[in-house]
Amino acid sequence: MIDEPMGLFHDVAATVPAYGKFLAERGIDPAKVTGFAELPLLDKNSYHRRYPLPQLCRDGRLDALDMIAVSSGSSGEPTIWPRSVQDEVHITARFEQIFRDGFDAAGRSTLAVICFPLGTWVGGLFTLACVRHLAARGYRITTVAPGNNKAEILRVIPELAQHFDQTVLLGYPPFVKDVIDSGEHWNRYHVKLVLAGEVFSEEWRDLVSQRAAIEDPIRHVASLYGTADAGVLGNETALSVSIRRFLAGRPDLARELFGDSRLPTLVQYDPASRYFETHEGTLLFSGDNGIPLIRYHIADEGGVIGHAEMLEFCRANGFEPPEGDELPFVFVFGRSLFTVSFFGANVYPENVTVGLEQPGISDFVTGKFVLEAVEDDNRDRRLRITVELAPGRTGDVDAVAVSIRDQLLRLNSEFAHYVPAERQLPEVELRPAGDPEYFPVGVKHRYTRTGR
C-alpha cells in the first residue's frame, strides 16, 4: 500500500538493491530528494533488464516470493515478474469492487469462468487467484478455469451455469465475443463480463450485451486496466462507464477532456494502491509489488483526472453522473511504443519486420508496413497489415500473410497462446510504393495505427 509516495520511495531505496544502485549510478542520494518529480523514470530496459532478478526484489531475495509470472516482449524473450500472495490479496480489491457493486456477488451464487490463457502468462492464473480470494472473503463464487479453450468453455457452461444465479466470463474482449457468438441459450445464464487488455467501443459493449442477453451493460460489463508489471491498476465502475457512454457520441467533448477524439478506456483507481503520474502524454505509476516500481514508465498513452474535476466537467456539459466511489480516474488509449493489442497480445512491429525479411518475400517489399487491429461490421477484431511494395513490383498476398503469421508464432509467445488459431493469419494488403494514404513520400513513417 502507498500511504504516501515519498514514503514508498524511501522504503524501496533502502531495501531493494537494484534501485539503490540505479540511483547511485545517477548520483542521487535518497536523503537529499525533496520531491517525487525529481526521481528518474524506470522502464524495462533501463531497470528491469539491467540488474539480476533477485536484486530487483526486497533484500535481494527472489526466494521470498512465491510465484513467477511471465510476459513476452518484442523479441520473444520473456520478462519475469515475481509475485507473492500479498500482491494477489491487494489487487483483489479491484475485482471485489466489480463483483460487489456491479454483480451483487455477495448475495447471488456466481459461476466465474476464467477465459484468459493459463500457464506462465500473467492473466489467467492471476485472475483465478484473485477470484478465489473473493470466495475466501465470503462471496458466493465458484470458479472454473478452462482458459482460452473455446470448446471447453462451451462444454462446461451448460453443465455448470444452471446451478448458479449468474455466470461471469473473464477474458480478453475479442475472445469473449467469439465465445458468445459460438454459444447459445445465453439468456438462461444471467451473464456478466470482466474484460481486460484492449480498448473497445461502447457500440461493442452494446452488441455483445445484446448477444449475451446481458441485462445492464453499464453495471454488468466491466473492463480492467492491468499490466504484467503490476497486476490490475484500475477498473471500470458504473460511474466511469456512464461517463464514457456520455462522451461516446460527443467527440468534441472527448477531445476537450482527453486531448483526443478517440474514446479511451476510462477506469477509476485507488491512489493508495497505485500512484499515477503523466509524462509527455504517457502514464507513469508507482506501486509495491514483488518487484517494487517507482515512477515506472509503462508507455501507455493516457492521463489522470481527479474525481471532482471529472464530475465538474460532466455537469458543465449537461450530464449528471450517477453516484459512485470518490476515486480519481485514469484514461488509457493503449501502448505508445508502436504496438497493437490483439486478443490481449501485444503485436510488435519488430515481429512483422522479420516476416517481411524472409526469402521470397523481401525481394518485392520495401519493409514498410502499417499494423492495425480493426473492427468489422460484426464487431469482430481482425489483424490488418498493409505492406508497401517495392517500386514496380507485385507480390503474393497469401505468402506475405503466412510468413508474418509464422514469425509471430515463433517470436511472440503471447500471440501464439492468446490468439485463437483461426484468427492468427493476418489480413494483408499490398499497396504500391509511395501510396499517399499509407506510405506518403517525405513523411516520417508510423508502423501502427489505432482508432480505426
C-alpha positions in Angstrom: 0.0 0.0 0.0 1.1 3.6 -0.7 0.5 5.7 2.3 2.5 8.4 0.7 4.6 8.2 -2.5 7.8 9.5 -0.9 7.4 7.0 1.9 7.4 4.2 -0.7 10.4 5.7 -2.5 12.5 5.8 0.7 11.5 2.3 1.6 12.4 0.9 -1.8 15.6 2.8 -2.0 16.6 1.3 1.4 15.5 -2.3 0.8 15.8 -3.0 -3.0 19.5 -3.4 -4.0 18.9 -2.7 -7.7 17.0 0.5 -7.1 19.8 1.7 -4.7 22.3 1.0 -7.5 20.1 2.7 -10.1 20.0 5.9 -8.0 23.7 5.8 -7.2 24.6 5.5 -10.9 22.8 8.7 -11.4 24.3 10.5 -8.5 21.1 10.6 -6.5 21.3 10.5 -2.7 17.8 9.4 -1.4 18.2 11.5 1.7 18.5 14.7 -0.4 15.4 14.0 -2.6 12.8 16.6 -1.7 10.1 15.8 -4.3 8.8 12.8 -6.2 9.1 14.6 -9.5 12.9 14.7 -9.0 13.2 10.9 -9.4 14.2 9.3 -12.6 11.8 7.2 -14.7 12.1 3.4 -14.8 11.4 1.1 -17.7 12.2 -2.4 -18.7 15.4 -1.6 -20.5 16.9 0.9 -18.0 15.9 -1.0 -14.9 14.3 -4.5 -15.1 16.7 -5.9 -17.7 19.8 -4.3 -16.3 20.0 -6.0 -12.9 19.9 -9.6 -11.7 16.4 -10.7 -10.9 16.9 -11.2 -7.2 18.4 -7.7 -6.9 15.1 -6.2 -8.1 13.3 -7.7 -5.1 13.4 -6.6 -1.5 16.6 -7.5 0.4 17.8 -9.1 -2.9 15.7 -12.2 -2.2 13.8 -13.8 -5.0 13.1 -16.8 -2.8 10.9 -14.6 -0.5 8.3 -14.5 -3.3 6.2 -17.5 -4.1 5.1 -17.3 -7.8 6.6 -16.3 -11.1 4.6 -14.7 -13.9 5.9 -14.1 -17.4 5.1 -11.6 -20.2 6.6 -11.9 -23.7 8.5 -8.9 -25.2 9.1 -7.7 -28.7 12.0 -10.2 -29.2 10.1 -13.1 -27.7 12.4 -13.0 -24.7 10.3 -13.4 -21.6 10.1 -10.7 -18.9 9.9 -12.3 -15.4 7.7 -10.8 -12.8 7.9 -12.4 -9.3 4.8 -12.1 -7.1 3.5 -13.0 -3.7 0.1 -13.9 -2.2 0.1 -10.5 -0.7 0.2 -9.0 -4.2 -2.9 -11.0 -5.1 -4.8 -10.1 -1.9 -4.0 -6.5 -2.5 -5.2 -6.5 -6.1 -8.3 -8.5 -5.2 -9.8 -5.1 -4.1 -10.3 -4.2 -7.8 -12.1 -7.4 -8.5 -14.2 -7.0 -5.4 -15.4 -3.6 -6.5 -16.7 -5.1 -9.7 -18.2 -8.3 -8.2 -19.7 -6.5 -5.2 -21.0 -3.2 -6.7 -21.7 -4.4 -10.3 -22.6 -8.0 -9.9 -24.1 -8.3 -6.4 -22.0 -11.4 -5.9 -22.2 -11.2 -2.1 -25.9 -12.3 -2.4 -26.0 -14.2 -5.6 -24.4 -17.6 -6.3 -21.8 -16.9 -9.1 -20.0 -19.2 -11.5 -16.8 -17.4 -12.6 -15.3 -18.8 -15.9 -11.7 -17.9 -16.4 -11.2 -17.4 -20.2 -7.8 -15.8 -20.0 -4.9 -18.0 -21.2 -3.5 -20.2 -18.5 0.2 -21.0 -17.9 3.1 -18.8 -17.0 1.4 -15.7 -18.6 0.0 -13.2 -16.2 -3.7 -13.0 -17.0 -5.2 -16.4 -16.3 -3.6 -17.6 -13.0 -3.5 -14.2 -11.5 -7.2 -13.7 -12.2 -8.0 -17.2 -10.9 -6.2 -16.4 -7.7 -8.0 -13.1 -7.1 -11.4 -14.5 -7.7 -10.7 -17.4 -5.3 -9.6 -14.8 -2.7 -13.1 -13.2 -3.1 -14.6 -16.6 -2.4 -12.4 -16.8 0.7 -13.8 -13.5 1.8 -17.3 -14.9 1.8 -18.5 -14.2 -1.7 -20.7 -16.9 -3.2 -18.3 -17.6 -6.1 -17.3 -20.9 -7.6 -14.6 -20.8 -10.2 -13.8 -23.0 -13.3 -10.8 -22.3 -15.4 -10.9 -23.7 -18.9 -8.6 -20.9 -20.1 -8.8 -19.8 -23.7 -10.0 -23.2 -24.9 -13.3 -22.2 -26.5 -14.6 -25.8 -26.9 -14.0 -26.5 -23.2 -15.7 -23.2 -22.2 -18.8 -24.0 -24.3 -18.8 -27.5 -22.8 -18.6 -26.6 -19.1 -21.0 -23.6 -19.1 -24.2 -25.5 -20.0 -23.3 -28.2 -17.5 -22.5 -25.8 -14.6 -24.3 -22.5 -15.1 -27.7 -24.0 -14.5 -26.8 -24.4 -10.8 -25.9 -20.7 -10.2 -27.8 -17.4 -10.2 -25.3 -15.8 -12.6 -22.3 -16.6 -14.8 -19.3 -14.3 -15.2 -16.9 -14.7 -18.2 -13.5 -13.2 -17.6 -11.2 -12.8 -20.6 -9.9 -10.6 -23.5 -12.7 -8.8 -25.3 -12.4 -10.3 -28.8 -12.1 -13.8 -27.4 -15.0 -13.5 -25.1 -17.1 -12.2 -28.0 -16.0 -15.2 -30.1 -17.2 -17.5 -27.3 -20.5 -15.7 -27.1 -21.0 -15.8 -30.8 -20.2 -19.5 -30.9 -22.6 -20.4 -28.0 -26.3 -20.4 -27.4 -29.0 -20.0 -24.8 -27.1 -17.2 -23.0 -30.4 -15.8 -21.7 -30.5 -18.8 -19.3 -27.3 -17.9 -17.6 -27.6 -14.2 -16.5 -24.2 -13.4 -18.0 -21.7 -10.8 -16.7 -18.3 -9.9 -18.2 -14.9 -8.9 -16.8 -12.6 -7.8 -19.6 -9.0 -6.7 -19.9 -6.3 -6.0 -22.4 -7.9 -3.9 -25.1 -9.9 -0.7 -25.7 -13.4 -1.4 -27.0 -16.2 0.8 -28.2 -19.5 1.4 -26.5 -21.1 0.0 -29.6 -19.1 -3.2 -29.0 -20.3 -3.2 -25.4 -23.9 -2.9 -26.5 -23.6 -5.5 -29.3 -22.0 -8.1 -27.0 -24.5 -7.4 -24.3 -27.4 -7.9 -26.7 -26.0 -11.2 -27.9 -25.2 -12.5 -24.4 -28.6 -11.3 -23.0 -26.8 -9.0 -20.6 -29.4 -7.1 -18.6 -27.4 -3.9 -17.8 -24.3 -3.1 -19.9 -23.3 -0.3 -17.6 -23.1 -2.5 -14.4 -22.6 -5.9 -15.9 -19.7 -5.4 -18.3 -16.5 -4.1 -16.6 -13.1 -3.7 -18.0 -9.9 -3.9 -16.0 -6.7 -1.8 -16.7 -3.9 -4.2 -15.9 -0.3 -4.8 -16.9 2.1 -7.7 -16.4 4.3 -5.4 -14.5 2.0 -4.7 -11.6 -1.3 -6.6 -11.9 -4.6 -4.6 -12.0 -4.1 -0.8 -11.9 -7.8 0.3 -12.1 -11.2 -0.9 -13.1 -14.4 0.3 -14.8 -17.2 1.3 -12.5 -20.8 2.2 -13.2 -19.7 5.8 -12.8 -16.8 5.6 -15.3 -18.9 3.6 -17.8 -21.7 6.1 -17.6 -19.3 9.0 -18.3 -17.7 7.1 -21.1 -21.1 6.4 -22.7 -22.0 10.1 -22.4 -18.8 11.0 -24.2 -19.0 8.3 -26.9 -21.3 10.3 -29.1 -19.6 13.6 -28.4 -16.1 13.5 -29.9 -15.7 17.3 -29.4 -16.1 16.8 -25.6 -13.9 13.7 -25.6 -11.2 15.7 -27.3 -11.6 18.6 -24.8 -11.3 16.1 -21.8 -8.8 13.6 -23.1 -6.9 15.6 -25.7 -8.1 13.2 -28.5 -11.4 12.4 -30.0 -10.7 8.7 -29.7 -12.5 7.1 -26.8 -10.0 5.6 -24.3 -10.6 3.1 -21.6 -11.8 5.0 -18.6 -11.3 3.5 -15.1 -11.1 4.5 -11.5 -8.1 3.7 -9.4 -7.1 3.8 -5.7 -4.1 6.1 -5.2 -3.3 4.3 -2.0 -2.6 1.2 -4.2 -1.2 2.7 -7.4 0.1 6.2 -7.7 -0.3 7.6 -11.2 1.5 10.5 -13.0 1.7 11.6 -16.6 4.9 12.2 -18.6 4.7 13.6 -22.1 1.2 12.2 -22.7 2.0 8.8 -21.3 1.4 7.2 -17.9 3.8 6.5 -15.0 2.9 4.6 -12.0 4.4 3.7 -8.7 3.4 0.6 -6.7 4.5 -2.0 -4.2 4.8 -5.5 -5.9 7.1 -8.4 -5.9 9.4 -6.1 -7.8 8.5 -2.6 -6.3 8.4 0.1 -9.0 8.9 3.9 -8.6 7.8 6.1 -11.5 7.6 3.2 -13.9 7.0 4.2 -17.5 4.6 1.7 -19.0 4.4 3.5 -22.3 0.6 3.7 -22.3 -0.9 6.8 -23.8 -3.3 8.4 -21.3 -3.8 10.7 -18.4 -5.2 11.2 -14.9 -8.3 13.2 -14.0 -9.4 13.9 -10.4 -12.8 12.8 -9.2 -14.1 16.3 -8.5 -12.7 17.6 -11.8 -14.4 14.9 -13.8 -17.8 15.5 -12.2 -17.5 19.2 -12.7 -16.7 18.7 -16.4 -19.7 16.4 -16.8 -22.1 18.8 -15.1 -20.8 21.7 -17.0 -21.7 19.9 -20.2 -25.2 18.8 -19.2 -24.6 15.4 -17.8 -25.3 14.4 -14.1 -23.2 11.4 -13.3 -24.6 8.6 -11.1 -23.3 8.2 -7.6 -20.1 6.3 -7.2 -16.9 5.9 -5.2 -14.9 9.1 -4.8 -11.8 7.7 -6.6 -9.8 9.5 -9.3 -9.9 8.4 -12.9 -7.2 7.3 -15.3 -7.8 7.0 -19.1 -5.8 4.8 -21.4 -5.6 4.8 -25.2 -3.1 2.0 -25.3 0.6 1.4 -25.8 2.5 4.3 -27.3 5.6 2.3 -28.4 4.2 1.2 -31.7 2.4 -2.0 -30.5 -1.1 -3.2 -31.4 -3.2 -5.2 -28.9 -5.0 -8.2 -30.5 -6.8 -10.7 -28.4 -4.9 -9.3 -25.4 -1.5 -10.0 -27.1 0.9 -7.1 -27.8 1.8 -7.4 -31.5 5.1 -5.7 -32.2 6.3 -4.2 -35.5 9.6 -6.0 -34.9 7.9 -9.3 -35.3 6.2 -8.3 -38.5 9.5 -7.0 -39.9 11.1 -10.4 -39.6 8.2 -11.9 -41.6 8.9 -9.4 -44.4 12.6 -10.2 -44.4 12.2 -13.9 -45.3 13.5 -15.2 -48.6 10.9 -15.0 -51.3 9.2 -12.0 -49.6 12.0 -9.4 -49.1 12.7 -9.0 -52.8 9.3 -7.5 -53.6 8.5 -5.4 -50.5 10.3 -2.3 -49.1 10.0 -3.3 -45.5 7.5 -0.5 -44.7 4.1 -1.6 -43.4 1.2 -0.4 -41.2 -0.1 -2.6 -38.4 -3.8 -2.2 -37.3 -6.3 -4.1 -35.2 -9.6 -3.2 -36.9 -13.2 -4.0 -36.1 -15.6 -5.1 -38.8 -19.4 -4.6 -39.1 -19.9 -7.7 -36.9 -17.7 -6.1 -34.2 -15.1 -8.8 -34.7 -11.4 -7.8 -34.4 -9.0 -8.5 -37.3 -5.3 -8.0 -37.6 -4.6 -6.0 -40.7 -1.2 -5.3 -42.1 -0.8 -3.0 -45.1 2.6 -3.6 -46.8 4.4 -1.4 -49.3 5.6 -3.0 -52.5 9.0 -2.2 -53.9 8.8 0.2 -56.9 7.4 -1.6 -60.0 7.0 -4.9 -58.2 4.0 -7.2 -57.5 3.7 -9.9 -54.9 1.8 -12.8 -53.4 -0.5 -11.6 -50.6 -1.1 -15.0 -49.2 2.6 -15.7 -49.0 3.2 -12.5 -47.1 0.4 -13.3 -44.6 1.7 -16.8 -43.9 5.3 -15.5 -43.5 4.2 -12.9 -41.0 2.0 -15.3 -39.1 4.8 -17.9 -38.8 7.2 -15.3 -37.4 4.6 -14.0 -34.9 4.1 -17.6 -33.7 7.8 -18.1 -33.5 8.8 -14.8 -31.8 5.8 -13.8 -29.7 4.6 -16.3 -27.2 1.6 -14.1 -26.2 0.4 -14.1 -29.8 0.9 -17.9 -30.1 -1.1 -18.6 -26.9 -3.6 -15.8 -26.7 -4.9 -15.5 -30.3 -7.1 -18.4 -31.5 -5.6 -20.4 -34.3 -8.4 -19.3 -36.7 -7.5 -15.6 -36.2 -3.7 -15.8 -36.4 -3.4 -15.3 -40.1 -3.4 -11.6 -40.7 -5.3 -9.8 -43.4 -2.7 -8.4 -45.7 -3.0 -5.7 -48.3 -0.2 -4.8 -50.7 0.0 -1.2 -51.8 2.3 0.4 -54.4 5.4 2.3 -53.3 4.6 5.8 -52.1 0.9 5.1 -51.6 -0.4 8.5 -50.4 -2.7 7.1 -47.7 -0.3 4.6 -46.1 3.2 5.5 -47.4 3.4 9.1 -48.3 6.8 10.2 -49.5 8.8 12.5 -47.3 6.8 11.9 -44.1 8.1 10.0 -41.1 6.6 6.6 -41.3 4.5 5.2 -38.4 4.2 1.5 -38.3 0.9 1.3 -36.3 -2.5 2.9 -36.5 -5.2 2.9 -33.8 -8.7 4.1 -33.5 -9.9 3.0 -37.0 
